[in-house]
Amino acid sequence: MILQQIIEQLYDKPIEKIDRDDALQVIEQLKTVLNQGDARAADNYCGSWRVNDWVKKGILLAFRFGVLNMVSKNDVFNFFDKDTMGVRQFSVDDGVRIVPGGSVVRDGAFVANGVVIMPPSYVNIGAYVDEGTMIDSHALVGTCAQIGKRVHISAATQIGGVLEPIGSLPVIVEDDVFIGGNCGIYEGAILKNRSVIGAGVILTGSTPVYDLVKKTIYKKSSKAPLEIPEGAVVVPGSRQISDTFSKEHGLSMYTPIIIKYRDEKTSTSVILEESLR
């Protein structure tokens, strides 16, 4: 029986009817294939992203069957976590540069050859980080987030995690995307190839994005996530609130704005320096 079928069967059973040792063995198998990139929480199928909900179910099983345990390496700093949620161990052969200073990659996250992780940063279980990506200081790659090739995640940026509901699409960042500092990408937003997210931009399911070039508005719906078009350059902006009180007091709301689409000048300003990798 394949791993997917086993996980789906275990997930539907009451916990008291499952042998914990059997569950732990399945959880370890899942984390192994996640570490290797052989399974993903979401993948691109014929140009459209879809959720592999069995992977998310397996991660939830890891939380369900985990027992709180001390995971400290010394007596100075004490840490406690579920015993199913270990820290991933790397070797030089993995080709990942993890700079000293407090970064952690949780077991069950794929990190490809050529990725650079600056301290302190955190990559959570179920995440997928493809080759050549830079994760800068104080950055988070949340649970199940999918990060493409040659992405730059600048300092203090948060890529939100999406584990529940099971069928919810995680945050997707496609290839060659540049995300500026102090950004927040949440609630299953999709950043298409080569898009540029300016410093301080917050993207959520409840915030519409106004495209000044194409004269259109992008927003999350009940059937589709928020999607930033390929090559779009997004910056923080504001829009007026139309009610009388707001007009009286000059109030406005934050909104992301697409001011242009990527051109040669933009590409030059965000080009990744290969020597840093």
C-alpha positions in Angstrom: 0.0 0.0 0.0 1.4 3.4 -1.0 2.2 6.0 1.6 -0.6 8.3 0.5 -3.3 5.6 1.1 -1.8 4.7 4.5 -1.9 8.3 5.7 -5.4 8.9 4.5 -6.6 5.8 6.3 -4.8 6.7 9.5 -6.1 10.3 9.4 -9.7 9.1 9.2 -9.4 6.7 12.2 -9.9 7.7 15.9 -6.6 8.2 17.5 -7.3 5.5 20.2 -7.7 2.9 17.4 -4.2 3.5 16.0 -1.0 1.9 17.2 1.3 4.8 17.9 4.4 2.9 16.8 2.8 2.3 13.4 1.8 5.9 13.1 5.4 7.1 14.0 6.8 4.8 11.3 4.5 6.4 8.7 5.3 9.9 9.9 9.1 9.2 9.5 8.5 7.9 6.0 6.6 11.1 5.1 9.3 13.3 6.5 11.9 11.4 4.5 10.1 11.9 1.1 9.5 15.6 2.0 13.1 16.1 2.8 14.0 14.6 -0.6 11.5 16.6 -2.5 9.7 13.4 -3.6 6.4 14.6 -2.1 5.1 18.2 -1.9 2.2 19.9 -0.1 1.2 21.4 -3.5 2.4 21.1 -7.1 1.8 22.7 -10.4 -0.3 20.4 -12.6 -0.8 21.6 -16.2 -0.2 25.2 -15.3 -2.4 25.2 -12.2 -1.4 24.8 -8.6 -3.2 22.1 -6.6 -3.1 20.9 -3.0 -1.8 17.4 -2.1 -4.0 17.2 1.0 -2.7 13.8 2.0 0.7 15.5 2.7 -1.0 18.0 5.0 -2.9 15.2 6.7 0.4 13.4 7.3 1.9 16.5 8.9 -1.2 16.9 11.1 -0.8 13.2 12.1 2.8 14.2 13.2 1.3 16.8 15.5 -1.5 14.5 16.7 0.9 11.7 17.7 3.8 13.8 19.0 4.6 13.9 22.6 6.1 17.0 24.2 9.8 16.3 24.8 13.0 18.2 25.6 15.0 18.8 22.5 17.9 20.8 24.0 21.5 20.1 23.2 22.8 21.7 26.4 21.8 23.0 29.8 22.0 26.7 28.9 19.1 26.9 26.4 16.2 24.6 26.9 13.7 23.8 24.1 10.6 21.7 24.1 8.7 20.4 21.1 6.7 17.4 19.9 9.0 14.4 19.5 7.8 14.0 15.9 9.0 17.5 15.0 12.7 17.3 14.9 15.3 19.6 13.3 16.5 18.6 9.9 20.2 17.6 9.7 22.3 18.6 6.7 25.7 17.7 5.4 28.1 19.5 3.1 27.0 17.2 0.3 23.6 18.8 0.4 25.0 22.0 -1.0 23.0 24.2 1.3 24.7 27.2 2.9 23.3 27.7 6.4 25.2 30.6 7.9 25.8 30.4 11.7 23.6 32.4 13.9 20.4 30.5 14.9 18.6 29.4 11.8 16.5 26.2 11.9 15.0 24.0 9.2 12.4 21.6 10.6 12.6 17.9 9.6 10.2 17.4 6.7 11.2 20.4 4.6 12.9 20.3 1.3 15.8 22.6 0.8 17.6 22.3 -2.6 21.2 22.6 -3.6 22.4 26.2 -3.8 20.0 27.6 -1.2 21.4 30.2 1.2 19.9 30.7 4.6 21.1 33.8 6.5 20.6 33.9 10.3 18.3 33.9 12.0 15.7 32.3 9.7 13.2 29.5 10.0 11.9 27.0 7.5 8.9 25.0 8.7 7.7 21.4 8.0 6.2 20.8 4.6 8.0 23.8 3.0 9.7 23.4 -0.4 12.6 25.7 -1.2 14.0 25.2 -4.7 17.6 25.7 -5.9 19.4 29.1 -5.8 17.0 30.7 -3.5 18.2 33.2 -0.8 16.4 33.4 2.5 17.7 36.5 4.3 17.9 37.3 8.0 14.8 37.2 10.2 12.8 35.6 7.4 10.2 32.8 7.8 9.1 30.2 5.3 5.9 28.9 6.8 4.3 25.4 6.9 3.9 23.9 3.4 4.9 27.1 1.6 6.3 26.4 -1.9 9.2 28.5 -3.0 10.6 28.3 -6.5 14.1 28.6 -8.1 16.3 31.7 -7.6 13.8 33.5 -5.3 15.1 36.3 -3.1 13.3 36.5 0.3 14.6 39.7 1.9 15.2 40.4 5.5 12.2 40.3 8.0 9.8 38.9 5.4 7.2 36.4 6.4 5.9 33.7 4.1 2.9 32.5 5.9 2.1 28.9 6.6 -1.2 27.2 5.6 -1.9 23.8 7.2 -5.6 24.0 7.9 -8.2 23.7 6.4 -6.7 20.7 4.7 -7.8 21.7 1.2 -6.4 25.2 1.4 -3.7 26.1 -1.0 -0.4 27.1 0.7 1.5 30.2 -0.2 3.2 29.7 -3.6 6.2 31.7 -4.8 7.2 30.8 -8.3 10.6 31.1 -10.0 12.7 34.3 -10.1 10.5 36.2 -7.7 12.0 39.1 -5.7 10.4 39.9 -2.3 11.6 43.0 -0.6 12.2 43.5 3.1 9.5 43.5 5.8 6.9 41.9 3.5 4.1 39.5 4.5 2.7 36.9 2.1 -0.2 35.1 3.6 -3.4 33.0 3.1 -2.4 31.0 0.1 -1.4 33.9 -2.2 0.4 33.0 -5.4 3.3 35.1 -6.7 3.8 34.2 -10.4 7.2 34.0 -12.1 9.4 37.0 -12.0 7.0 39.2 -10.0 8.6 41.8 -7.8 7.2 42.6 -4.3 8.4 45.9 -3.0 9.5 46.4 0.6 6.7 46.5 3.1 4.0 45.0 0.9 1.4 42.8 2.7 -0.7 40.4 0.7 -3.6 38.5 2.2 -6.8 37.0 1.1 -8.8 40.0 2.3 -6.7 42.8 0.6 -7.5 43.6 -3.1 -4.5 44.5 -5.3 -5.1 47.3 -7.8 -3.3 47.1 -11.2 -2.7 50.6 -12.5 -1.3 49.2 -15.8 -4.2 46.8 -16.7 -6.9 48.8 -14.9 -8.1 45.7 -13.0 -8.4 44.5 -9.4 -7.1 41.1 -8.2 -8.6 39.5 -5.1 -9.1 36.2 -3.4 -12.5 34.5 -4.1 -14.2 31.4 -2.8 -12.9 29.5 -5.8 -9.4 31.0 -6.3 -6.6 32.5 -4.3 -5.1 35.9 -4.7 -2.7 35.7 -7.7 -0.1 38.3 -8.6 0.5 38.2 -12.3 3.8 37.3 -13.9 6.3 40.1 -13.9 4.1 42.5 -11.9 5.8 45.0 -9.7 3.9 45.6 -6.5 4.4 48.4 -4.0 2.5 49.6 -0.9 -0.3 52.1 -1.5 -3.5 53.5 -0.1 -7.0 54.2 -1.2 -9.6 56.6 0.1 -12.5 55.5 2.2 -15.7 56.9 0.8 -18.0 57.2 3.8 -18.7 60.7 5.3 -16.7 60.2 8.5 -13.7 59.0 6.6 -13.8 61.9 4.2 -14.2 64.3 7.1 -11.0 63.0 8.7 -9.0 62.2 5.6 -8.9 58.5 6.3 -7.5 55.9 3.8 -6.8 52.2 3.8 -3.6 50.3 2.9 -3.7 48.5 -0.4 -1.0 46.9 -2.6 -0.7 48.5 -6.1 0.9 47.1 -9.3 2.6 50.2 -10.7 4.4 48.5 -13.7 5.5 45.2 -15.1 9.1 44.0 -15.0 11.4 45.5 -17.6 15.1 45.6 -18.1 15.6 48.4 -15.5 13.6 46.5 -12.9 15.5 43.3 -13.6 18.8 45.0 -13.2 17.8 46.5 -9.8 16.8 43.1 -8.4 19.4 40.8 -10.1 20.8 38.1 -7.9 24.5 38.2 -7.4 25.8 34.7 -8.1 29.0 35.2 -6.1 26.9 35.4 -2.9 25.8 31.9 -3.6 
